[in-house]
Amino acid sequence: MTLEELTVEATAEIEAAKPLYKQVNNERLEFTFADYDQAIIDLANSKWDTQQFGYIEARQQAYGSVQDQLDMQYWDGVNGTTTWADHIAQVKSDNPKPS
């Protein structure tokens, strides 16, 4: 999705969540128009970041530790297998970069 499309989506979500409140000097106040506008911008940017860069964290978690990867590489060398390369290819396939 484009940032503009994500902004439309964020606007709908913020509108559906109204009224929103903030805490100022121990006083509960409803968001101002500027606060709502900023909340939409922040939510759209968050959605954009997740869309564009979320795959990085997902890959990092799926790759496993460096020690585990080195162990896979060692045993691939000993056994003539491709376990490590297959694992990396699967992680990349399961968590593709956005186009």
Sequence and secondary structure as in RCSB ss.txt:
>XXXX:A:sequence
MTLEELTVEATAEIEAAKPLYKQVNNERLEFTFADYDQAIIDLANSKWDTQQFGYIEARQQAYGSVQDQLDMQYW
DGVNGTTTWADHIAQVKSDNPKPS
>XXXX:A:secstr
  HHHHHHHHHHHHHHH S EEEETTEEEE  HHHHHHHHHHHHHHHHHHHHHHHHHHHHHHH  HHHHHHHHHH
HHHHT  HHHHHHHHHHHHS    
